[in-house]
Amino acid sequence: MTNTTETADVVIIGGGVMGCSIACNLALTAADHGLRRIVLLERDTLGSGSTGRSSAAIRMHYSTAVNAELAWRSLQIFRNFEDIIGGECGYTRTGYLVFAGEEDLPSFRSNIATQQSVGVITDIISAGDAAELAPGFAVDDAAAIAYEPYSGHADASGTAYAYATRARSEGVTIRLQTPASAIETSLDSTTRHGSRVVAVRTAGGERIETGIAVVATGPWTARFLAPHGIDAPMIATRHEVLHFRRPLDLVPHHPGGADIGNRIYFRPEGQDLTLVGNGNHSDVVDDPEVYAQRASAAFIQDVWQRLARRIPPIADAELTSGYAGLYTNTPDSHPVMDRIDGVDGLYLCSGFSGHGFKLSPMVGVLMAELIGNGATTTMDIAPLRFSRFAEGDLNNAGYGFDVLA
């Protein structure tokens, strides 16, 4: 055990795509706020948690304006990633179809209007248009089909690495295999109420003096904050993903998409694979360090049947691989992006409920604004405040629309 001390203006805990995006954006705007000594601590390797097992879909179909706007603004960064950040994020434009049933129609139309109100390019298209976009798909049973022409997918790990590379070039110190063990606080002598951050301690005995700590620890969040007296209503849940090799003569290509009635999402992968997951099954994970990382036989059978209802030729596809990763779920399936009241200098960015990757570019921008300037200016993130849980003011997330990744 070492017992060294250094200083930093900001310590970011967590080296997934969120922590890397925050670190990069803080460094890029250092001239505006003067926070130049930035340290990022990662317990393992970059993206080794949820980021490395993300399905990496990019879409804007949400039932709340805040999530839709976060996704829309993030898309603009993904599309211009090399110019804005540098490096490759792997953005691949495929378009995105959303299939709705009769019972979903009122909410479906309302949600599309909400998305359009924040700038998202999306609209309801005909079954004939959908059939042209997605050969081999069953389209006639859908009551309505929405299409987002600019959506697609990217490389989650590659995006995290690109943010980290740019952050390092801007002077950020990134420490791998350095888990944070605690945030040290002291009584706030200026107000006599609450406390303030004074340091972050690592499992190796290092003490980093800082006035700002950012917790971006994904499924470890609730467990990490509990000893500090902070009850974060976030649970880790396990979700499975499969890859099928589809028959190219029947389904030569297809867009990404979601099927609300069948509770599945899907996207193409490479030249001949289809990735699929579902949004209505999850298992609570007590310890993010220990969970089954392979797909289960029951899940394979169930989801294969669901996917074949929308893409009938998939019934004869070849299963090539399957895996499981972790979401960090909140009661309203929306994240927390906020400072923690009562602990000056403590910020929380977690609880993305399976949607984090597609929002990560804008999350980094907004967290940098919040930390550096005291408030966000690009868009309003009040619906994502931490206090909403105690206030009972949850976001009204439509289940069929918001749980599909």
C-alpha positions in Angstrom: 0.0 0.0 0.0 1.2 3.4 -1.0 0.3 6.6 0.8 0.9 9.4 -1.6 -1.0 12.7 -2.1 -1.4 14.7 -5.2 -3.8 17.5 -6.3 -6.3 17.9 -9.1 -9.0 20.3 -10.0 -11.4 17.5 -11.0 -11.3 13.7 -10.4 -13.7 11.7 -12.6 -14.5 8.2 -11.3 -15.3 5.7 -14.1 -13.6 5.1 -17.4 -16.6 4.1 -19.6 -17.8 6.2 -22.4 -19.4 8.7 -20.0 -16.3 9.3 -17.9 -14.2 9.6 -21.0 -16.6 12.0 -22.7 -16.8 14.2 -19.6 -13.0 14.3 -19.2 -12.5 15.2 -22.9 -15.2 17.9 -22.9 -13.9 19.4 -19.6 -10.4 19.5 -21.0 -11.5 21.1 -24.3 -13.3 23.9 -22.4 -10.6 24.4 -19.7 -9.9 27.9 -21.0 -13.5 28.9 -20.1 -13.5 27.5 -16.5 -9.9 27.1 -15.5 -10.2 23.4 -14.4 -7.0 22.2 -16.1 -5.8 19.4 -13.8 -8.2 16.6 -14.6 -7.7 13.0 -13.4 -9.8 10.0 -14.5 -9.7 6.9 -12.4 -10.8 3.6 -14.0 -11.0 0.4 -11.9 -10.0 -1.9 -14.8 -9.5 -0.9 -18.5 -11.4 1.7 -20.5 -14.9 0.6 -21.4 -14.6 -2.7 -19.4 -18.0 -2.2 -17.8 -21.3 -1.5 -19.6 -19.6 0.4 -22.5 -17.7 -2.7 -23.8 -21.0 -4.7 -24.0 -23.2 -2.0 -25.4 -25.2 -2.7 -28.5 -24.2 0.8 -29.6 -27.4 1.7 -31.4 -28.0 5.3 -32.2 -31.7 6.5 -32.4 -33.9 9.3 -31.2 -37.3 7.5 -30.6 -38.1 8.5 -27.0 -41.2 9.5 -25.2 -39.7 12.5 -23.4 -38.2 15.6 -24.9 -35.1 15.6 -22.8 -34.0 12.1 -23.9 -35.0 12.8 -27.6 -33.0 16.1 -27.6 -30.0 14.5 -25.9 -30.0 11.8 -28.6 -30.6 14.2 -31.5 -27.7 16.6 -30.4 -25.5 13.5 -29.8 -26.2 12.3 -33.3 -24.8 15.6 -34.7 -21.5 14.9 -32.9 -21.4 11.2 -34.0 -21.9 12.3 -37.6 -19.0 14.8 -37.3 -16.9 13.0 -34.7 -13.5 13.1 -36.5 -13.8 16.9 -37.0 -15.0 17.6 -33.4 -13.2 15.1 -31.3 -10.8 13.3 -33.6 -10.4 9.5 -34.1 -13.1 7.1 -35.1 -16.4 6.5 -33.4 -17.6 4.0 -36.1 -20.8 5.9 -36.9 -22.7 3.8 -39.5 -25.9 5.3 -40.9 -28.5 2.6 -41.5 -31.8 4.4 -40.7 -34.1 3.2 -37.9 -37.6 1.8 -38.1 -40.0 1.6 -35.2 -43.0 -0.7 -35.5 -46.1 0.1 -33.4 -49.3 -1.8 -32.7 -52.9 -0.5 -32.5 -52.7 -0.1 -28.7 -49.6 2.0 -29.1 -50.9 4.5 -31.6 -51.9 7.4 -29.4 -48.6 7.5 -27.6 -46.7 6.7 -30.7 -48.0 9.7 -32.6 -47.5 11.9 -29.5 -44.0 10.8 -29.1 -43.1 11.5 -32.7 -44.5 15.0 -32.3 -42.3 15.5 -29.2 -39.3 14.2 -31.1 -40.0 16.6 -34.0 -40.4 19.5 -31.6 -36.8 19.2 -30.5 -35.5 18.9 -34.1 -35.4 15.1 -34.7 -35.9 14.2 -38.3 -38.5 11.4 -38.1 -42.0 10.6 -39.5 -44.5 7.9 -40.0 -44.1 6.1 -43.3 -46.2 3.7 -45.3 -45.8 -0.1 -45.1 -44.7 -0.1 -48.7 -41.9 2.4 -47.9 -40.9 0.2 -45.0 -40.8 -2.9 -47.2 -38.4 -1.2 -49.6 -36.1 -0.1 -46.7 -36.2 -3.5 -45.1 -36.5 -6.4 -47.6 -37.7 -9.6 -46.0 -39.5 -7.9 -43.1 -43.1 -8.4 -42.2 -44.7 -5.0 -42.3 -48.4 -5.4 -42.9 -49.3 -6.2 -39.3 -48.0 -2.9 -38.0 -50.5 -0.2 -37.2 -47.8 2.5 -37.8 -44.2 2.6 -38.7 -41.8 5.5 -37.9 -38.5 6.1 -39.7 -35.4 8.0 -38.7 -33.1 8.3 -41.8 -30.0 9.4 -40.0 -29.9 6.9 -37.1 -27.7 3.8 -37.1 -25.0 2.5 -34.8 -21.3 3.0 -33.8 -18.5 1.4 -31.9 -18.9 1.9 -28.2 -15.4 0.9 -27.1 -13.9 2.8 -30.0 -15.8 5.9 -29.1 -14.6 5.7 -25.5 -11.0 5.3 -26.6 -11.3 8.2 -29.0 -12.5 10.5 -26.2 -9.8 9.2 -23.9 -7.1 9.8 -26.6 -8.2 13.3 -27.2 -8.5 13.9 -23.4 -4.9 12.7 -22.9 -3.7 15.0 -25.7 -5.4 17.9 -23.8 -3.5 17.0 -20.6 -5.9 14.7 -18.8 -4.3 12.1 -16.6 -6.0 8.7 -17.0 -5.2 6.0 -14.5 -6.2 2.4 -15.4 -6.6 -0.4 -12.8 -7.0 2.3 -10.2 -10.3 1.9 -8.5 -11.6 4.7 -6.3 -12.4 3.6 -2.8 -14.0 6.7 -1.3 -14.7 10.4 -1.6 -13.4 12.3 1.3 -15.5 15.3 2.5 -15.3 17.9 5.3 -17.7 20.3 6.9 -18.4 23.2 4.6 -17.0 26.0 6.8 -18.5 28.8 4.6 -22.1 27.8 5.2 -22.0 25.5 8.2 -24.5 23.3 6.3 -23.6 20.2 4.5 -20.1 19.2 3.4 -17.7 19.6 0.6 -15.4 17.3 -1.4 -11.8 17.5 -0.4 -10.2 14.4 -1.9 -10.7 11.1 -3.6 -9.0 8.0 -2.2 -7.9 5.0 -4.3 -7.8 1.3 -3.3 -4.0 1.5 -3.5 -3.8 4.1 -0.7 -3.4 7.2 -2.9 -5.1 10.4 -1.9 -5.9 12.9 -4.6 -6.8 16.3 -3.2 -9.6 17.9 -5.2 -12.7 20.1 -4.8 -14.6 18.3 -7.5 -15.5 14.6 -7.8 -17.6 13.2 -10.6 -19.2 9.8 -10.1 -19.7 8.0 -13.5 -19.6 4.5 -12.3 -22.5 2.8 -14.1 -23.8 -0.3 -12.4 -21.4 0.2 -9.4 -23.0 3.6 -8.6 -25.4 2.7 -5.8 -22.8 0.5 -4.1 -20.1 3.2 -4.3 -22.3 6.0 -3.0 -24.0 4.1 -0.2 -21.1 4.3 2.3 -21.2 8.1 1.7 -24.8 8.3 3.0 -26.2 8.9 -0.5 -29.1 6.7 -1.6 -29.0 6.5 -5.4 -32.1 4.6 -6.6 -30.2 2.7 -9.2 -30.1 -1.1 -9.8 -27.8 -3.1 -12.0 -29.7 -5.4 -14.4 -28.5 -8.0 -16.8 -29.5 -7.9 -20.5 -28.7 -10.3 -23.2 -27.8 -9.7 -26.9 -27.6 -12.2 -29.8 -26.0 -12.2 -33.2 -27.5 -14.1 -36.1 -26.1 -14.8 -39.6 -29.0 -14.0 -41.8 -29.7 -15.5 -45.2 -28.5 -12.7 -47.5 -30.6 -13.8 -50.5 -33.7 -13.1 -48.5 -32.5 -10.2 -46.2 -29.5 -8.6 -48.0 -29.6 -5.6 -45.8 -31.8 -3.9 -43.2 -31.9 -0.8 -41.0 -31.8 -0.7 -37.3 -35.0 -0.7 -35.5 -37.4 -1.5 -32.6 -40.5 -3.6 -32.5 -42.6 -2.3 -29.7 -45.2 -5.1 -29.7 -42.5 -7.9 -29.9 -40.3 -6.0 -27.3 -37.2 -6.3 -29.4 -34.6 -4.1 -30.9 -32.3 -5.0 -33.7 -29.6 -3.6 -36.0 -27.2 -4.9 -38.7 -23.7 -5.9 -37.8 -21.0 -6.1 -40.4 -22.0 -7.5 -43.8 -24.2 -10.4 -42.8 -25.1 -10.4 -39.1 -28.2 -9.1 -37.3 -27.9 -8.1 -33.6 -31.0 -8.4 -31.5 -31.9 -7.8 -27.9 -35.2 -7.4 -26.0 -36.5 -4.8 -23.6 -38.9 -6.7 -21.4 -36.6 -9.1 -19.7 -33.9 -8.3 -17.2 -32.4 -9.9 -14.1 -31.4 -7.7 -11.1 -27.6 -8.2 -10.4 -26.6 -7.7 -6.8 -22.8 -7.6 -7.5 -21.7 -6.1 -10.9 -18.5 -8.1 -10.5 -20.3 -11.4 -10.7 -23.0 -12.2 -13.3 -23.5 -14.6 -16.2 -22.0 -13.1 -19.3 -23.3 -15.6 -21.8 -26.7 -15.7 -23.3 -29.1 -18.3 -21.9 -30.8 -21.0 -23.8 -34.3 -19.7 -22.8 -33.4 -16.2 -24.0 -32.1 -17.5 -27.3 -35.3 -19.5 -28.0 -37.6 -16.7 -26.9 -35.9 -13.8 -28.7 -35.3 -15.8 -31.9 -39.0 -16.4 -32.1 -39.8 -12.7 -31.5 -37.3 -11.6 -34.1 -38.7 -14.0 -36.7 -42.2 -12.5 -36.3 -40.7 -9.3 -37.7 -38.1 -10.8 -40.0 -39.4 -14.2 -41.0 -36.3 -15.4 -42.8 -34.4 -15.1 -39.5 -36.2 -18.4 -38.5 -33.6 -20.2 -40.7 -30.6 -18.0 -39.6 -27.5 -19.2 -37.8 -26.9 -18.2 -34.3 -23.2 -17.0 -34.2 -22.8 -15.6 -30.7 -24.5 -14.2 -27.6 -23.5 -12.3 -24.6 -24.9 -10.3 -21.6 -24.1 -6.9 -20.2 -25.3 -4.6 -17.5 -27.7 -1.6 -17.5 -28.0 0.8 -14.6 -31.7 1.4 -14.2 -33.5 4.2 -12.4 -37.2 4.2 -11.4 -38.1 6.3 -14.5 -35.6 4.9 -17.0 -33.9 8.3 -17.2 -30.4 9.2 -16.0 -29.1 11.5 -13.3 -26.9 14.4 -14.5 -26.6 16.7 -11.5 -24.7 18.0 -8.6 -25.5 16.3 -5.2 -27.2 18.8 -2.8 -25.4 19.0 0.5 -22.0 17.9 -0.8 -20.4 20.8 -2.5 -18.3 19.6 -5.5 -19.9 16.2 -5.9 -21.5 15.4 -9.2 -23.4 12.3 -10.4 -23.7 11.0 -14.0 -25.3 7.6 -14.1 -28.5 5.6 -14.4 -28.8 5.7 -18.2 -31.0 2.5 -18.2 -29.4 1.1 -21.3 -29.5 4.3 -23.3 -26.2 5.8 -22.3 -24.0 5.2 -25.3 -26.3 7.0 -27.8 -26.5 10.0 -25.5 -22.8 10.1 -24.4 -21.5 12.8 -26.7 -24.0 15.4 -25.4 -23.7 14.1 -21.9 -20.0 15.0 -21.9 -20.8 18.5 -23.2 -23.5 19.2 -20.7 -21.6 17.8 -17.7 -18.6 20.0 -18.6 -20.9 23.0 -18.7 -22.5 22.1 -15.3 -19.2 21.4 -13.6 -17.2 24.2 -15.2 -19.8 27.0 -15.2 -22.4 26.0 -12.6 -25.2 25.5 -15.1 -25.9 24.0 -18.5 -26.4 26.4 -21.4 -26.8 24.2 -24.4 -30.1 22.6 -23.1 -32.1 22.2 -20.0 -31.5 19.0 -18.0 -33.7 19.8 -15.0 -35.8 16.7 -15.7 -32.6 14.7 -14.9 -31.9 16.3 -11.5 -31.2 13.9 -8.6 -33.9 15.4 -6.3 -36.7 14.3 -8.6 -36.9 10.9 -6.9 -37.5 12.4 -3.4 -39.9 14.9 -4.9 -41.9 12.2 -6.7 -41.5 14.1 -10.0 -40.5 11.2 -12.2 -40.2 11.4 -16.0 -43.2 9.8 -17.6 -41.4 7.2 -19.6 -43.5 5.1 -21.9 -42.5 1.5 -21.3 -42.7 0.3 -24.8 -40.7 3.2 -26.2 -38.1 3.9 -23.6 -36.9 0.5 -22.4 -35.8 -0.7 -25.9 -32.1 0.1 -26.2 
